[in-house]
Amino acid sequence: MSHDTQHNEPEVKEEIIAQKQGNSYELIGIGGKIGEITYQMVDVDTWIIDHTFVDPRYRGRNLARQLLDFVVDEAREKGRKIIPSCSYVLAEFKRNPDRYGDVWLRDSGAEYADPYSSKGVGS
């Protein structure tokens, strides 16, 4: 009897570990890094989130939002405000003002400061 002929086994849930690395949070799966969010300090009170990425094979699991929440929670603990330079973060801030409004720095003259971004709109 061959064990190779049928693949009806349930999909194994992979353990994903989150870790802070400097000014970023990373999600690590079995094969290595599967997601990250990065931010830069503008000044002592302000951060810019400039990049969010989740491997396409892991999308649809709210992992990007989990990464965002790690940064937002840290900003709240430290009393920081966030400029959402990353288009994903800007969209989340707009969709969820009750969740993120307290950390969103909106008085910078523009909704989001693309010149600070490592990737421009549409990249």
Secondary structure as GFF3:
##gff-version 3
##sequence-region A 1 123
A	DSSP	beta_strand	17	20	.	.	.	ID=ss1
A	DSSP	beta_strand	24	29	.	.	.	ID=ss2
A	DSSP	beta_strand	32	43	.	.	.	ID=ss3
A	DSSP	beta_strand	46	54	.	.	.	ID=ss4
A	DSSP	three_ten_helix	56	58	.	.	.	ID=ss5
A	DSSP	alpha_helix	63	78	.	.	.	ID=ss6
A	DSSP	beta_strand	81	84	.	.	.	ID=ss7
A	DSSP	alpha_helix	87	95	.	.	.	ID=ss8
A	DSSP	alpha_helix	97	100	.	.	.	ID=ss9
A	DSSP	three_ten_helix	114	116	.	.	.	ID=ss10
###
